[in-house]
Amino acid sequence: MSEEAVQAAEAQEEKAETAADAGDVHYQAVEKEGTVTAIWEMQGEKHLRTIDPRSIEGKQILALFETAA
Protein backbone atom coordinates (compact mmCIF):
# COMPACT_ATOMS: atom_id res chain seq x y z
CA MET A 1 0.00 0.00 0.00
CA SER A 2 1.37 3.43 -0.90
CA GLU A 3 2.07 6.08 1.71
CA GLU A 4 -0.71 8.27 0.27
CA ALA A 5 -3.22 5.43 0.59
CA VAL A 6 -2.19 4.83 4.22
CA GLN A 7 -2.59 8.55 5.02
CA ALA A 8 -6.02 8.61 3.36
CA ALA A 9 -7.13 5.54 5.33
CA GLU A 10 -5.91 7.08 8.59
CA ALA A 11 -7.72 10.35 7.85
CA GLN A 12 -10.94 8.46 7.09
CA GLU A 13 -10.65 6.50 10.35
CA GLU A 14 -10.09 9.72 12.30
CA LYS A 15 -13.21 11.29 10.76
CA ALA A 16 -15.28 8.23 11.69
CA GLU A 17 -14.02 8.35 15.29
CA THR A 18 -14.80 12.06 15.56
CA ALA A 19 -18.32 11.56 14.22
CA ALA A 20 -18.96 8.69 16.64
CA ASP A 21 -17.70 10.76 19.58
CA ALA A 22 -19.91 13.70 18.66
CA GLY A 23 -23.09 11.62 18.80
CA ASP A 24 -26.01 11.68 16.46
CA VAL A 25 -28.13 14.78 16.02
CA HIS A 26 -31.79 14.17 16.72
CA TYR A 27 -34.93 16.23 17.13
CA GLN A 28 -37.46 16.47 19.94
CA ALA A 29 -40.88 18.01 19.50
CA VAL A 30 -42.09 20.20 22.35
CA GLU A 31 -45.87 20.00 22.61
CA LYS A 32 -48.45 22.02 24.50
CA GLU A 33 -52.08 20.92 24.45
CA GLY A 34 -51.40 18.63 21.48
CA THR A 35 -49.71 21.28 19.35
CA VAL A 36 -46.00 21.32 18.53
CA THR A 37 -44.69 24.64 19.85
CA ALA A 38 -40.96 24.08 19.24
CA ILE A 39 -38.50 21.57 17.83
CA TRP A 40 -35.27 21.02 19.72
CA GLU A 41 -32.19 19.94 17.81
CA MET A 42 -30.17 17.78 20.19
CA GLN A 43 -26.79 16.09 20.10
CA GLY A 44 -26.76 13.48 22.80
CA GLU A 45 -28.16 15.36 25.78
CA LYS A 46 -26.90 18.75 24.58
CA HIS A 47 -29.43 21.24 23.21
CA LEU A 48 -28.00 22.75 20.01
CA ARG A 49 -30.83 25.03 18.92
CA THR A 50 -34.58 25.57 18.87
CA ILE A 51 -36.43 25.50 15.56
CA ASP A 52 -39.81 27.18 15.02
CA PRO A 53 -42.25 24.52 13.75
CA ARG A 54 -43.90 27.17 11.52
CA SER A 55 -40.63 27.86 9.67
CA ILE A 56 -39.80 26.14 6.40
CA GLU A 57 -37.16 24.02 8.12
CA GLY A 58 -39.53 23.16 10.97
CA LYS A 59 -42.23 22.06 8.53
CA GLN A 60 -39.73 19.88 6.67
CA ILE A 61 -38.61 18.20 9.88
CA LEU A 62 -42.17 17.58 11.01
CA ALA A 63 -43.09 16.17 7.60
CA LEU A 64 -40.32 13.57 7.95
CA PHE A 65 -41.82 12.29 11.17
CA GLU A 66 -45.54 12.42 10.40
CA THR A 67 -47.41 9.22 11.10
CA ALA A 68 -50.34 8.03 9.01
CA ALA A 69 -53.55 7.81 11.01
Backbone as a ProteinNet text record, in pm:
[ID]
protein_1_A
[PRIMARY]
MSEEAVQAAEAQEEKAETAADAGDVHYQAVEKEGTVTAIWEMQGEKHLRTIDPRSIEGKQILALFETAA
[TERTIARY]
85.2	0	89.8	55.3	136.7	118.5	213.8	207.5	84.2	47.4	-71	-197.6	-205.2	-322.5	-332.6	-220.2	-218.7	-266.4	-217.2	-259.3	-408	-459	-601.5	-684.9	-640.1	-712.8	-711.9	-598.9	-590.9	-681.8	-685.8	-772.1	-918.5	-955.5	-1094.5	-1131.4	-1040.5	-1065.2	-1081.5	-1000.4	-1009	-1143	-1190	-1321.1	-1431.7	-1425.9	-1527.9	-1528.8	-1410.3	-1402.5	-1458.8	-1429.7	-1480.3	-1632.1	-1686.9	-1832.5	-1898.2	-1838.6	-1895.6	-1890.2	-1782.3	-1769.6	-1871.1	-1900.1	-1990.6	-2134.1	-2172.8	-2309.1	-2398.1	-2507.3	-2601.1	-2689.6	-2719.5	-2812.6	-2953.5	-3040.5	-3179.4	-3269.8	-3397.7	-3493.5	-3597.8	-3639.7	-3746.2	-3854.1	-3976.7	-4088.2	-4135.4	-4154.5	-4209	-4355.9	-4442.9	-4586.6	-4655.1	-4759	-4845.1	-4987.9	-5067.5	-5207.6	-5220.9	-5132	-5140	-5085.1	-5026.8	-4970.6	-4819.6	-4745.2	-4599.6	-4568	-4501.6	-4468.8	-4322.4	-4238.7	-4095.6	-4037.1	-3926.5	-3850.2	-3709.9	-3662.6	-3527.3	-3433.9	-3324.7	-3218.8	-3119.5	-3098.9	-3017.4	-2901.5	-2792.4	-2678.9	-2645.5	-2683.9	-2676.1	-2775.1	-2727.9	-2816.1	-2797.8	-2717.7	-2689.5	-2788	-2849.5	-2942.8	-2861.5	-2875.2	-2800.4	-2875	-3004.1	-3083.2	-3231.5	-3312.5	-3457.6	-3505.1	-3591.6	-3643.2	-3793.2	-3838.1	-3980.7	-4052.6	-4155.2	-4224.8	-4300.5	-4321	-4389.9	-4294.5	-4162	-4063.5	-4056.7	-3994.2	-3979.7	-3904.4	-3794.2	-3715.6	-3796.6	-3870	-3953.2	-4058.4	-4123	-4223.3	-4161.8	-4040.5	-3972.5	-3939.3	-3893.6	-3860.7	-3986.1	-4092.3	-4217.1	-4272.6	-4259.6	-4309.2	-4234.9	-4108	-4032.1	-4083.2	-4141.8	-4181.8	-4332.2	-4408	-4553.6	-4589.5	-4692.7	-4741.3	-4877.8	-4904.6	-5034.1	-5137.1	-5249.2	-5355.2	-5448.9
-117.9	0	124.3	222.5	343.2	430	518.4	608.2	697.8	741.4	826.8	750.7	623.8	543.2	521.4	500.7	482.9	610.9	726.7	854.7	878.6	844.2	861.3	771.3	647.6	554.2	603.3	655.8	708.3	829.7	916.7	1034.6	994.1	894.4	845.9	786.8	710.4	650	757.3	861.9	971.8	1043.7	1065.5	1128.6	1043.7	913.3	822.9	825.8	828.3	834.7	965.8	1075.7	1206.4	1211	1157.6	1155.6	1070.4	957	869.3	935.3	1008.2	1076.3	1189	1256	1370.3	1328	1207.8	1161.9	1206.4	1137.8	1168.3	1286.3	1367.2	1477.8	1422.4	1459.4	1416.5	1533.4	1516.1	1623	1578.7	1671.9	1647.4	1753.3	1707.5	1800.9	1840.3	1969.1	2020.3	2050.3	1985	2000.4	2067	2143	2202.2	2186.1	2117.6	2092.3	2029.8	1936.1	1862.5	1934.9	2051.7	2128.3	2139.6	2117.4	2132.5	2281	2322.7	2464	2494.1	2390.5	2408	2272.8	2278.1	2157.5	2181.7	2090.1	2102.3	2015	2071.1	1993.6	1957.4	1827.6	1777.8	1694.1	1696.4	1608.6	1541.9	1414.9	1347.5	1415.2	1464	1536.1	1687.5	1731.9	1874.9	1938.9	2048.8	2124.5	2214.7	2193.7	2274.7	2401.5	2385.8	2503.3	2468.7	2572.3	2557.4	2601.1	2521.6	2549.9	2577	2683.2	2717.7	2618.6	2548.8	2451.7	2515.7	2648.1	2717.4	2757.9	2749.3	2786.2	2678.2	2711	2613.7	2491	2514.8	2401.5	2319.2	2385.9	2315.9	2229.9	2283.4	2206.4	2084.8	2101.9	1988.5	1879.4	1918.8	1820.1	1746.8	1821.2	1757.8	1664.2	1701.4	1616.9	1482.6	1482.5	1356.7	1259.5	1312.6	1228.8	1214.3	1257.2	1241.7	1094.1	1059.2	921.8	920.2	816.6	803.4	753.7	818.4	780.6	680.5
0	0	0	-80.6	-89.8	34.1	55.4	171.1	164.6	44.1	27	65.1	27	59.4	209.5	276.3	421.5	489.5	443.8	501.8	481.2	364	336.1	426.2	446.7	532.8	677.2	722.9	859.3	876.9	778.5	785	790.2	710.4	709.4	845.1	904.2	1035.1	1142.1	1133.8	1230.1	1218.9	1096.5	1075.7	1136.2	1117.2	1169.4	1322.1	1383.3	1529.2	1581.6	1514.2	1556	1546.8	1439.2	1422.1	1529	1562	1664.2	1801.4	1830.1	1958.1	1972.5	1863	1866.2	1894.4	1859.6	1879.9	1766.3	1753	1645.6	1682.5	1583	1601.9	1587	1681	1672.4	1711.9	1689.1	1712.5	1814.2	1898.5	1994.3	1975	1963.4	1950.4	2089.7	2109.9	2235.2	2208.3	2283.4	2260.8	2379	2347.8	2449.7	2400.9	2478.3	2444.6	2305.5	2273.7	2147.7	2025.9	2045.3	1934.6	1953.1	1845.7	1852.6	1858	1966.3	1984.6	1954.3	1953.9	1923.7	1885.9	1815.4	1782.9	1835.1	1918.7	1972.3	1892.4	1844.8	1780.5	1890.6	1910.1	2019.3	1966	2038.2	2009.5	2142.1	2150.8	2279.8	2372.1	2486.2	2578.4	2569.2	2473.5	2458.1	2360.4	2404	2320.7	2228.6	2097.8	2001.3	1963.8	1930.8	1891.9	1894.4	1892	1887.1	1749	1689.9	1556.1	1567.6	1503.7	1501.6	1409.4	1459	1374.6	1257.9	1262.5	1152.5	1041.6	1068.2	967	859.4	749	639.9	689.2	760.7	812.3	911.9	998.6	1096.7	1029.9	926.7	852.7	784.6	732	666.7	767.3	885	988.3	1033.3	1057.4	1101.2	994.8	869	760.2	756.4	794	795.2	899.6	1005.7	1117.4	1133.3	1033.4	1039.8	1037	1112.6	1109.8	1043.3	968.8	900.9	1001.1	1005.8	1100.5	1039.4
[MASK]
+++++++++++++++++++++++++++++++++++++++++++++++++++++++++++++++++++++

